[in-house]
Amino acid sequence: MTPDQFLTFAQVLPEPMLLVTSAGEILSVNQAATKLFSKTSKALIGQHFSEFVTESSEKVIEYLRVCAQSRQMILGAFTISQAPGKEIACRSQGAVIQPRTHEHPAINLLRLEKRTSNEFVILNQKIHALSQEIQQRQRIQLELSQSNEILKQTQIKLQNALESVQKEKMSGLGQLVAGIAHEINNPISFIHGNLTHASQYYKDLLHLIQLYQQEYPHPSVVIQETIKALEIDFLKEDINKLLSSMNMGSQRIAEIVTSLRNFSRLDEATFKIVNLHEGLEATLMILQSRLKSSTKYSGIEVIKEYGDLPLVYCSPGQINQVLMNMLNNAIDALEEAEPRLNHPRQIWIITEKLSNCYVAIHIRDNGNGIPTEIHHQIFNPFFTTKPVGKGTGLGLSISYQIVESHRGRIQMKSDPAWGTEFIIELPIVQG
């Protein structure tokens, strides 16, 4: 409302009314206001409202500031000084009609009403009580705000502490696995290496026996009985199978040791060129005991659809930790859902190159999914859908931070009809 619009509207009203800025400057008055102040409109407009009341300018400014922040009428009490020794007690009601902008101050509309001395005292008491209530509310709001800030800081400290514990635990696990892999590697290398020589020695001895059979086709009775007792023909075939089986077994152990070594990089924080598929295979190997069937749960089928991924520059230890968290969550979801599932438990791991800059890892399970109403909370620290004592609520939060620190992103899709999918997108090269 402009001063001109105000004059058109307010001139016909019997109540004294003024337009005043939040700084106290009088912009316009109606005719009833000029009679109350015993001043012409020219004498009032452009002056400070506090010049015509007995109250302090600080009280006036504070009142106008409160009015400027409210579109509801704010109660006030002022004593109008018409002339020396002649004062009139008034009740004031004020509210903002034009909010503050960068160019203009807020404009308040004030309506004044005459009051007797007794009414004025009662009014002041009410205003004082209301002011105290407002101050009390402001104090409570400030205390709540401070408490909330303290709670946030405490939560951050607790999260950092738990993250440190988690990282230390994962680092310790990595070191333990690395030690076991090293200890296994020594004897298995010895066995695997000697199997090659044993196989050659067997072939040489077998060749020698065949030569004896050719040169001496009529062995003595003792040799004939020994050949019969040893079942020499069976031994020839079975030793070959035995050596082949031992060779396959030692190769499998060597592969497990390689996976253990890859997984042991959990304690590495440095960035390097990494084959993400090796990290996935190492993590799956560590989780084999949870994937196999047991007396309590049926087995989980892992369906791998690996794309042609380039090597990625990342922190292998941290990315392995993310993969471990994601796969553990998928297994937990399937274990929780098993009594209600009417289909085999499955986990899909899909990798793909999105562009020349990014790759993606999809980890999906066919469990019961995550309720829609908590989707927005799933990456919050300490939020968990698991029973008390089973989860800290930090796994997904830590994973989110790790992926973000790699300049990547992590997304979640879930539906009760098909389960839950997490998509981890990582840059191929850190920018």
LUMGUMI-889502 format. One record per residue (C-alpha): residue in three letters; x, y, z. Coordinates in steps of 0.25 Angstrom, whole numbers, plus 5000, padded with zeros to 4 digits. Layout:
N
<site type="ALA" x="X" y="Y" z="Z"/>
...
//
This chain:
431
<site type="MET" x="5000" y="5000" z="5000"/>
<site type="THR" x="5006" y="5013" z="4996"/>
<site type="PRO" x="5004" y="5026" z="5004"/>
<site type="ASP" x="4994" y="5031" z="4994"/>
<site type="GLN" x="4986" y="5018" z="4994"/>
<site type="PHE" x="4986" y="5019" z="5009"/>
<site type="LEU" x="4980" y="5033" z="5009"/>
<site type="THR" x="4969" y="5029" z="5000"/>
<site type="PHE" x="4966" y="5017" z="5009"/>
<site type="ALA" x="4968" y="5023" z="5023"/>
<site type="GLN" x="4963" y="5037" z="5022"/>
<site type="VAL" x="4948" y="5033" z="5024"/>
<site type="LEU" x="4952" y="5024" z="5036"/>
<site type="PRO" x="4949" y="5030" z="5050"/>
<site type="GLU" x="4961" y="5023" z="5056"/>
<site type="PRO" x="4975" y="5030" z="5056"/>
<site type="MET" x="4984" y="5022" z="5046"/>
<site type="LEU" x="4998" y="5024" z="5042"/>
<site type="LEU" x="5008" y="5018" z="5032"/>
<site type="VAL" x="5022" y="5017" z="5038"/>
<site type="THR" x="5035" y="5011" z="5033"/>
<site type="SER" x="5042" y="5000" z="5042"/>
<site type="ALA" x="5052" y="5011" z="5045"/>
<site type="GLY" x="5041" y="5020" z="5051"/>
<site type="GLU" x="5039" y="5030" z="5039"/>
<site type="ILE" x="5024" y="5035" z="5038"/>
<site type="LEU" x="5020" y="5034" z="5023"/>
<site type="SER" x="5005" y="5037" z="5024"/>
<site type="VAL" x="4994" y="5040" z="5034"/>
<site type="ASN" x="4979" y="5041" z="5033"/>
<site type="GLN" x="4971" y="5053" z="5038"/>
<site type="ALA" x="4967" y="5045" z="5051"/>
<site type="ALA" x="4982" y="5044" z="5054"/>
<site type="THR" x="4985" y="5059" z="5052"/>
<site type="LYS" x="4974" y="5062" z="5062"/>
<site type="LEU" x="4980" y="5052" z="5072"/>
<site type="PHE" x="4994" y="5058" z="5071"/>
<site type="SER" x="4988" y="5072" z="5070"/>
<site type="LYS" x="4998" y="5074" z="5058"/>
<site type="THR" x="4996" y="5076" z="5043"/>
<site type="SER" x="4999" y="5065" z="5034"/>
<site type="LYS" x="5011" y="5074" z="5029"/>
<site type="ALA" x="5017" y="5075" z="5043"/>
<site type="LEU" x="5016" y="5059" z="5045"/>
<site type="ILE" x="5020" y="5054" z="5031"/>
<site type="GLY" x="5035" y="5052" z="5030"/>
<site type="GLN" x="5037" y="5052" z="5045"/>
<site type="HIS" x="5041" y="5041" z="5054"/>
<site type="PHE" x="5029" y="5035" z="5062"/>
<site type="SER" x="5037" y="5035" z="5075"/>
<site type="GLU" x="5037" y="5050" z="5075"/>
<site type="PHE" x="5022" y="5050" z="5078"/>
<site type="VAL" x="5022" y="5040" z="5089"/>
<site type="THR" x="5028" y="5040" z="5103"/>
<site type="GLU" x="5033" y="5026" z="5101"/>
<site type="SER" x="5048" y="5024" z="5098"/>
<site type="SER" x="5052" y="5023" z="5083"/>
<site type="GLU" x="5058" y="5009" z="5087"/>
<site type="LYS" x="5044" y="5004" z="5091"/>
<site type="VAL" x="5038" y="5010" z="5078"/>
<site type="ILE" x="5048" y="5004" z="5069"/>
<site type="GLU" x="5047" y="4990" z="5076"/>
<site type="TYR" x="5032" y="4991" z="5074"/>
<site type="LEU" x="5033" y="4995" z="5060"/>
<site type="ARG" x="5043" y="4984" z="5057"/>
<site type="VAL" x="5033" y="4973" z="5063"/>
<site type="CYS" x="5022" y="4979" z="5055"/>
<site type="ALA" x="5030" y="4978" z="5042"/>
<site type="GLN" x="5032" y="4963" z="5044"/>
<site type="SER" x="5017" y="4960" z="5046"/>
<site type="ARG" x="5005" y="4961" z="5037"/>
<site type="GLN" x="4996" y="4960" z="5050"/>
<site type="MET" x="4993" y="4972" z="5058"/>
<site type="ILE" x="5004" y="4974" z="5069"/>
<site type="LEU" x="4999" y="4981" z="5082"/>
<site type="GLY" x="5006" y="4993" z="5088"/>
<site type="ALA" x="5004" y="5005" z="5097"/>
<site type="PHE" x="5009" y="5019" z="5095"/>
<site type="THR" x="5006" y="5032" z="5102"/>
<site type="ILE" x="5004" y="5043" z="5091"/>
<site type="SER" x="5009" y="5057" z="5095"/>
<site type="GLN" x="5000" y="5067" z="5089"/>
<site type="ALA" x="5006" y="5079" z="5096"/>
<site type="PRO" x="5015" y="5081" z="5108"/>
<site type="GLY" x="5007" y="5075" z="5120"/>
<site type="LYS" x="4996" y="5070" z="5111"/>
<site type="GLU" x="4998" y="5055" z="5109"/>
<site type="ILE" x="4988" y="5044" z="5104"/>
<site type="ALA" x="4989" y="5029" z="5107"/>
<site type="CYS" x="4987" y="5021" z="5094"/>
<site type="ARG" x="4987" y="5006" z="5090"/>
<site type="SER" x="4994" y="5003" z="5078"/>
<site type="GLN" x="4992" y="4992" z="5068"/>
<site type="GLY" x="5002" y="4990" z="5057"/>
<site type="ALA" x="5005" y="4980" z="5045"/>
<site type="VAL" x="5014" y="4981" z="5033"/>
<site type="ILE" x="5007" y="4984" z="5020"/>
<site type="GLN" x="5019" y="4985" z="5011"/>
<site type="PRO" x="5031" y="4975" z="5015"/>
<site type="ARG" x="5045" y="4980" z="5014"/>
<site type="THR" x="5052" y="4979" z="5001"/>
<site type="HIS" x="5067" y="4983" z="4996"/>
<site type="GLU" x="5062" y="4996" z="4991"/>
<site type="HIS" x="5051" y="5000" z="5002"/>
<site type="PRO" x="5049" y="4998" z="5017"/>
<site type="ALA" x="5037" y="4991" z="5022"/>
<site type="ILE" x="5025" y="4999" z="5024"/>
<site type="ASN" x="5016" y="4997" z="5036"/>
<site type="LEU" x="5001" y="5001" z="5038"/>
<site type="LEU" x="4998" y="5007" z="5052"/>
<site type="ARG" x="4984" y="5009" z="5058"/>
<site type="LEU" x="4983" y="5017" z="5071"/>
<site type="GLU" x="4972" y="5017" z="5081"/>
<site type="LYS" x="4970" y="5026" z="5093"/>
<site type="ARG" x="4970" y="5019" z="5107"/>
<site type="THR" x="4968" y="5024" z="5121"/>
<site type="SER" x="4979" y="5024" z="5131"/>
<site type="ASN" x="4974" y="5011" z="5137"/>
<site type="GLU" x="4972" y="5004" z="5124"/>
<site type="PHE" x="4986" y="5009" z="5120"/>
<site type="VAL" x="4993" y="5003" z="5133"/>
<site type="ILE" x="4985" y="4989" z="5130"/>
<site type="LEU" x="4989" y="4990" z="5116"/>
<site type="ASN" x="5004" y="4992" z="5119"/>
<site type="GLN" x="5003" y="4980" z="5129"/>
<site type="LYS" x="4998" y="4971" z="5118"/>
<site type="ILE" x="5008" y="4976" z="5108"/>
<site type="HIS" x="5019" y="4974" z="5119"/>
<site type="ALA" x="5014" y="4960" z="5121"/>
<site type="LEU" x="5013" y="4957" z="5107"/>
<site type="SER" x="5027" y="4963" z="5104"/>
<site type="GLN" x="5032" y="4953" z="5115"/>
<site type="GLU" x="5025" y="4942" z="5109"/>
<site type="ILE" x="5031" y="4945" z="5096"/>
<site type="GLN" x="5045" y="4946" z="5102"/>
<site type="GLN" x="5043" y="4933" z="5109"/>
<site type="ARG" x="5039" y="4927" z="5096"/>
<site type="GLN" x="5051" y="4933" z="5089"/>
<site type="ARG" x="5060" y="4928" z="5100"/>
<site type="ILE" x="5054" y="4914" z="5099"/>
<site type="GLN" x="5056" y="4914" z="5083"/>
<site type="LEU" x="5070" y="4919" z="5085"/>
<site type="GLU" x="5073" y="4908" z="5095"/>
<site type="LEU" x="5067" y="4898" z="5086"/>
<site type="SER" x="5075" y="4903" z="5074"/>
<site type="GLN" x="5088" y="4902" z="5083"/>
<site type="SER" x="5084" y="4888" z="5088"/>
<site type="ASN" x="5081" y="4884" z="5073"/>
<site type="GLU" x="5095" y="4889" z="5069"/>
<site type="ILE" x="5102" y="4882" z="5080"/>
<site type="LEU" x="5094" y="4869" z="5077"/>
<site type="LYS" x="5099" y="4871" z="5062"/>
<site type="GLN" x="5113" y="4873" z="5066"/>
<site type="THR" x="5112" y="4861" z="5076"/>
<site type="GLN" x="5106" y="4853" z="5065"/>
<site type="ILE" x="5117" y="4857" z="5055"/>
<site type="LYS" x="5128" y="4853" z="5066"/>
<site type="LEU" x="5121" y="4840" z="5069"/>
<site type="GLN" x="5120" y="4837" z="5054"/>
<site type="ASN" x="5135" y="4840" z="5052"/>
<site type="ALA" x="5139" y="4832" z="5064"/>
<site type="LEU" x="5131" y="4820" z="5059"/>
<site type="GLU" x="5136" y="4822" z="5045"/>
<site type="SER" x="5150" y="4821" z="5051"/>
<site type="VAL" x="5147" y="4809" z="5059"/>
<site type="GLN" x="5141" y="4803" z="5046"/>
<site type="LYS" x="5153" y="4807" z="5038"/>
<site type="GLU" x="5162" y="4801" z="5048"/>
<site type="LYS" x="5154" y="4788" z="5049"/>
<site type="MET" x="5155" y="4787" z="5034"/>
<site type="SER" x="5169" y="4790" z="5033"/>
<site type="GLY" x="5172" y="4780" z="5044"/>
<site type="LEU" x="5164" y="4770" z="5036"/>
<site type="GLY" x="5172" y="4773" z="5024"/>
<site type="GLN" x="5185" y="4771" z="5031"/>
<site type="LEU" x="5181" y="4758" z="5037"/>
<site type="VAL" x="5176" y="4753" z="5023"/>
<site type="ALA" x="5189" y="4758" z="5017"/>
<site type="GLY" x="5197" y="4750" z="5027"/>
<site type="ILE" x="5189" y="4738" z="5025"/>
<site type="ALA" x="5190" y="4739" z="5010"/>
<site type="HIS" x="5205" y="4740" z="5012"/>
<site type="GLU" x="5206" y="4728" z="5021"/>
<site type="ILE" x="5198" y="4719" z="5012"/>
<site type="ASN" x="5205" y="4724" z="4999"/>
<site type="ASN" x="5219" y="4719" z="5004"/>
<site type="PRO" x="5215" y="4704" z="5006"/>
<site type="ILE" x="5205" y="4704" z="4994"/>
<site type="SER" x="5216" y="4709" z="4985"/>
<site type="PHE" x="5225" y="4698" z="4990"/>
<site type="ILE" x="5214" y="4688" z="4987"/>
<site type="HIS" x="5210" y="4693" z="4974"/>
<site type="GLY" x="5224" y="4694" z="4969"/>
<site type="ASN" x="5228" y="4680" z="4973"/>
<site type="LEU" x="5215" y="4674" z="4967"/>
<site type="THR" x="5221" y="4678" z="4953"/>
<site type="HIS" x="5234" y="4670" z="4956"/>
<site type="ALA" x="5226" y="4658" z="4963"/>
<site type="SER" x="5218" y="4657" z="4950"/>
<site type="GLN" x="5231" y="4657" z="4941"/>
<site type="TYR" x="5237" y="4647" z="4950"/>
<site type="TYR" x="5225" y="4638" z="4949"/>
<site type="LYS" x="5225" y="4639" z="4934"/>
<site type="ASP" x="5240" y="4635" z="4934"/>
<site type="LEU" x="5238" y="4623" z="4943"/>
<site type="LEU" x="5226" y="4619" z="4935"/>
<site type="HIS" x="5234" y="4619" z="4923"/>
<site type="LEU" x="5245" y="4611" z="4929"/>
<site type="ILE" x="5235" y="4600" z="4934"/>
<site type="GLN" x="5230" y="4600" z="4919"/>
<site type="LEU" x="5244" y="4598" z="4914"/>
<site type="TYR" x="5247" y="4586" z="4924"/>
<site type="GLN" x="5234" y="4580" z="4919"/>
<site type="GLN" x="5238" y="4581" z="4905"/>
<site type="GLU" x="5252" y="4576" z="4908"/>
<site type="TYR" x="5248" y="4565" z="4917"/>
<site type="PRO" x="5234" y="4560" z="4913"/>
<site type="HIS" x="5235" y="4548" z="4922"/>
<site type="PRO" x="5237" y="4553" z="4936"/>
<site type="SER" x="5240" y="4543" z="4948"/>
<site type="VAL" x="5228" y="4538" z="4956"/>
<site type="VAL" x="5232" y="4547" z="4968"/>
<site type="ILE" x="5230" y="4559" z="4959"/>
<site type="GLN" x="5218" y="4554" z="4953"/>
<site type="GLU" x="5211" y="4552" z="4966"/>
<site type="THR" x="5216" y="4566" z="4971"/>
<site type="ILE" x="5210" y="4572" z="4958"/>
<site type="LYS" x="5197" y="4565" z="4961"/>
<site type="ALA" x="5197" y="4569" z="4976"/>
<site type="LEU" x="5200" y="4584" z="4972"/>
<site type="GLU" x="5190" y="4584" z="4961"/>
<site type="ILE" x="5200" y="4592" z="4952"/>
<site type="ASP" x="5190" y="4595" z="4941"/>
<site type="PHE" x="5181" y="4602" z="4951"/>
<site type="LEU" x="5192" y="4609" z="4957"/>
<site type="LYS" x="5197" y="4615" z="4944"/>
<site type="GLU" x="5183" y="4621" z="4941"/>
<site type="ASP" x="5180" y="4625" z="4956"/>
<site type="ILE" x="5193" y="4632" z="4958"/>
<site type="ASN" x="5191" y="4641" z="4946"/>
<site type="LYS" x="5177" y="4645" z="4952"/>
<site type="LEU" x="5183" y="4647" z="4966"/>
<site type="LEU" x="5194" y="4656" z="4961"/>
<site type="SER" x="5184" y="4664" z="4952"/>
<site type="SER" x="5174" y="4665" z="4964"/>
<site type="MET" x="5186" y="4670" z="4973"/>
<site type="ASN" x="5190" y="4680" z="4962"/>
<site type="MET" x="5176" y="4686" z="4961"/>
<site type="GLY" x="5174" y="4687" z="4976"/>
<site type="SER" x="5187" y="4694" z="4978"/>
<site type="GLN" x="5183" y="4704" z="4966"/>
<site type="ARG" x="5170" y="4706" z="4973"/>
<site type="ILE" x="5177" y="4709" z="4986"/>
<site type="ALA" x="5187" y="4719" z="4979"/>
<site type="GLU" x="5174" y="4726" z="4973"/>
<site type="ILE" x="5169" y="4727" z="4987"/>
<site type="VAL" x="5182" y="4733" z="4992"/>
<site type="THR" x="5182" y="4743" z="4981"/>
<site type="SER" x="5167" y="4747" z="4985"/>
<site type="LEU" x="5172" y="4748" z="4999"/>
<site type="ARG" x="5183" y="4757" z="4995"/>
<site type="ASN" x="5174" y="4766" z="4987"/>
<site type="PHE" x="5164" y="4767" z="4999"/>
<site type="SER" x="5175" y="4770" z="5008"/>
<site type="ARG" x="5177" y="4783" z="5001"/>
<site type="LEU" x="5166" y="4788" z="5010"/>
<site type="ASP" x="5176" y="4795" z="5019"/>
<site type="GLU" x="5182" y="4803" z="5006"/>
<site type="ALA" x="5177" y="4817" z="5006"/>
<site type="THR" x="5186" y="4821" z="4994"/>
<site type="PHE" x="5180" y="4823" z="4980"/>
<site type="LYS" x="5185" y="4814" z="4969"/>
<site type="ILE" x="5181" y="4807" z="4956"/>
<site type="VAL" x="5171" y="4796" z="4960"/>
<site type="ASN" x="5163" y="4785" z="4953"/>
<site type="LEU" x="5150" y="4786" z="4960"/>
<site type="HIS" x="5146" y="4771" z="4956"/>
<site type="GLU" x="5158" y="4766" z="4965"/>
<site type="GLY" x="5152" y="4774" z="4977"/>
<site type="LEU" x="5138" y="4768" z="4974"/>
<site type="GLU" x="5144" y="4754" z="4973"/>
<site type="ALA" x="5152" y="4756" z="4986"/>
<site type="THR" x="5140" y="4761" z="4993"/>
<site type="LEU" x="5131" y="4749" z="4988"/>
<site type="MET" x="5142" y="4739" z="4993"/>
<site type="ILE" x="5142" y="4745" z="5007"/>
<site type="LEU" x="5127" y="4744" z="5007"/>
<site type="GLN" x="5126" y="4730" z="5002"/>
<site type="SER" x="5122" y="4724" z="5016"/>
<site type="ARG" x="5110" y="4734" z="5016"/>
<site type="LEU" x="5106" y="4730" z="5001"/>
<site type="LYS" x="5106" y="4715" z="5003"/>
<site type="SER" x="5094" y="4708" z="5009"/>
<site type="SER" x="5093" y="4705" z="5023"/>
<site type="THR" x="5084" y="4698" z="5033"/>
<site type="LYS" x="5077" y="4712" z="5035"/>
<site type="TYR" x="5077" y="4718" z="5021"/>
<site type="SER" x="5077" y="4713" z="5007"/>
<site type="GLY" x="5089" y="4716" z="4998"/>
<site type="ILE" x="5089" y="4730" z="4990"/>
<site type="GLU" x="5092" y="4729" z="4975"/>
<site type="VAL" x="5101" y="4740" z="4970"/>
<site type="ILE" x="5099" y="4744" z="4956"/>
<site type="LYS" x="5111" y="4752" z="4950"/>
<site type="GLU" x="5109" y="4760" z="4937"/>
<site type="TYR" x="5123" y="4767" z="4936"/>
<site type="GLY" x="5125" y="4777" z="4925"/>
<site type="ASP" x="5138" y="4781" z="4919"/>
<site type="LEU" x="5143" y="4790" z="4929"/>
<site type="PRO" x="5155" y="4799" z="4928"/>
<site type="LEU" x="5165" y="4800" z="4940"/>
<site type="VAL" x="5160" y="4810" z="4949"/>
<site type="TYR" x="5169" y="4820" z="4958"/>
<site type="CYS" x="5163" y="4819" z="4972"/>
<site type="SER" x="5167" y="4815" z="4986"/>
<site type="PRO" x="5165" y="4799" z="4985"/>
<site type="GLY" x="5164" y="4798" z="5000"/>
<site type="GLN" x="5152" y="4808" z="5001"/>
<site type="ILE" x="5145" y="4802" z="4989"/>
<site type="ASN" x="5146" y="4788" z="4994"/>
<site type="GLN" x="5140" y="4793" z="5007"/>
<site type="VAL" x="5128" y="4799" z="4999"/>
<site type="LEU" x="5126" y="4786" z="4992"/>
<site type="MET" x="5127" y="4778" z="5005"/>
<site type="ASN" x="5116" y="4787" z="5011"/>
<site type="MET" x="5107" y="4786" z="4999"/>
<site type="LEU" x="5108" y="4771" z="4998"/>
<site type="ASN" x="5107" y="4769" z="5013"/>
<site type="ASN" x="5094" y="4777" z="5012"/>
<site type="ALA" x="5089" y="4769" z="5001"/>
<site type="ILE" x="5091" y="4756" z="5008"/>
<site type="ASP" x="5085" y="4762" z="5021"/>
<site type="ALA" x="5072" y="4766" z="5013"/>
<site type="LEU" x="5071" y="4752" z="5007"/>
<site type="GLU" x="5073" y="4745" z="5020"/>
<site type="GLU" x="5062" y="4754" z="5026"/>
<site type="ALA" x="5053" y="4752" z="5015"/>
<site type="GLU" x="5055" y="4737" z="5013"/>
<site type="PRO" x="5043" y="4732" z="5021"/>
<site type="ARG" x="5034" y="4740" z="5012"/>
<site type="LEU" x="5041" y="4737" z="4999"/>
<site type="ASN" x="5035" y="4728" z="4988"/>
<site type="HIS" x="5047" y="4728" z="4979"/>
<site type="PRO" x="5061" y="4725" z="4980"/>
<site type="ARG" x="5070" y="4735" z="4987"/>
<site type="GLN" x="5079" y="4743" z="4976"/>
<site type="ILE" x="5089" y="4754" z="4976"/>
<site type="TRP" x="5092" y="4761" z="4962"/>
<site type="ILE" x="5106" y="4768" z="4960"/>
<site type="ILE" x="5106" y="4776" z="4947"/>
<site type="THR" x="5118" y="4784" z="4943"/>
<site type="GLU" x="5118" y="4794" z="4931"/>
<site type="LYS" x="5125" y="4805" z="4925"/>
<site type="LEU" x="5116" y="4817" z="4925"/>
<site type="SER" x="5124" y="4826" z="4916"/>
<site type="ASN" x="5139" y="4830" z="4914"/>
<site type="CYS" x="5139" y="4836" z="4928"/>
<site type="TYR" x="5130" y="4827" z="4937"/>
<site type="VAL" x="5128" y="4812" z="4940"/>
<site type="ALA" x="5116" y="4806" z="4948"/>
<site type="ILE" x="5115" y="4794" z="4958"/>
<site type="HIS" x="5100" y="4789" z="4960"/>
<site type="ILE" x="5098" y="4781" z="4972"/>
<site type="ARG" x="5083" y="4776" z="4973"/>
<site type="ASP" x="5076" y="4766" z="4981"/>
<site type="ASN" x="5062" y="4760" z="4980"/>
<site type="GLY" x="5058" y="4762" z="4995"/>
<site type="ASN" x="5046" y="4769" z="5000"/>
<site type="GLY" x="5051" y="4783" z="4996"/>
<site type="ILE" x="5052" y="4796" z="5005"/>
<site type="PRO" x="5039" y="4803" z="5009"/>
<site type="THR" x="5037" y="4816" z="5000"/>
<site type="GLU" x="5035" y="4825" z="5012"/>
<site type="ILE" x="5050" y="4822" z="5017"/>
<site type="HIS" x="5057" y="4824" z="5004"/>
<site type="HIS" x="5061" y="4838" z="5007"/>
<site type="GLN" x="5068" y="4833" z="5020"/>
<site type="ILE" x="5075" y="4821" z="5015"/>
<site type="PHE" x="5089" y="4828" z="5014"/>
<site type="ASN" x="5087" y="4836" z="5027"/>
<site type="PRO" x="5097" y="4833" z="5039"/>
<site type="PHE" x="5092" y="4823" z="5049"/>
<site type="PHE" x="5079" y="4820" z="5041"/>
<site type="THR" x="5077" y="4805" z="5040"/>
<site type="THR" x="5066" y="4796" z="5037"/>
<site type="LYS" x="5073" y="4784" z="5044"/>
<site type="PRO" x="5069" y="4779" z="5058"/>
<site type="VAL" x="5076" y="4785" z="5070"/>
<site type="GLY" x="5090" y="4780" z="5072"/>
<site type="LYS" x="5091" y="4775" z="5057"/>
<site type="GLY" x="5095" y="4788" z="5050"/>
<site type="THR" x="5102" y="4801" z="5054"/>
<site type="GLY" x="5095" y="4809" z="5043"/>
<site type="LEU" x="5108" y="4814" z="5037"/>
<site type="GLY" x="5111" y="4804" z="5026"/>
<site type="LEU" x="5103" y="4811" z="5015"/>
<site type="SER" x="5107" y="4825" z="5021"/>
<site type="ILE" x="5122" y="4822" z="5020"/>
<site type="SER" x="5120" y="4816" z="5006"/>
<site type="TYR" x="5113" y="4828" z="5002"/>
<site type="GLN" x="5124" y="4837" z="5007"/>
<site type="ILE" x="5135" y="4828" z="5001"/>
<site type="VAL" x="5128" y="4829" z="4987"/>
<site type="GLU" x="5127" y="4844" z="4988"/>
<site type="SER" x="5141" y="4845" z="4992"/>
<site type="HIS" x="5144" y="4838" z="4979"/>
<site type="ARG" x="5136" y="4848" z="4972"/>
<site type="GLY" x="5126" y="4838" z="4968"/>
<site type="ARG" x="5112" y="4835" z="4973"/>
<site type="ILE" x="5103" y="4824" z="4979"/>
<site type="GLN" x="5088" y="4822" z="4976"/>
<site type="MET" x="5078" y="4813" z="4982"/>
<site type="LYS" x="5065" y="4807" z="4975"/>
<site type="SER" x="5056" y="4798" z="4982"/>
<site type="ASP" x="5042" y="4792" z="4980"/>
<site type="PRO" x="5035" y="4781" z="4988"/>
<site type="ALA" x="5032" y="4774" z="4975"/>
<site type="TRP" x="5046" y="4771" z="4971"/>
<site type="GLY" x="5056" y="4775" z="4982"/>
<site type="THR" x="5067" y="4786" z="4984"/>
<site type="GLU" x="5078" y="4791" z="4975"/>
<site type="PHE" x="5090" y="4800" z="4978"/>
<site type="ILE" x="5097" y="4806" z="4967"/>
<site type="ILE" x="5112" y="4811" z="4969"/>
<site type="GLU" x="5117" y="4821" z="4959"/>
<site type="LEU" x="5132" y="4824" z="4959"/>
<site type="PRO" x="5141" y="4832" z="4950"/>
<site type="ILE" x="5151" y="4825" z="4942"/>
<site type="VAL" x="5161" y="4835" z="4945"/>
<site type="GLN" x="5161" y="4845" z="4957"/>
<site type="GLY" x="5159" y="4860" z="4952"/>
//
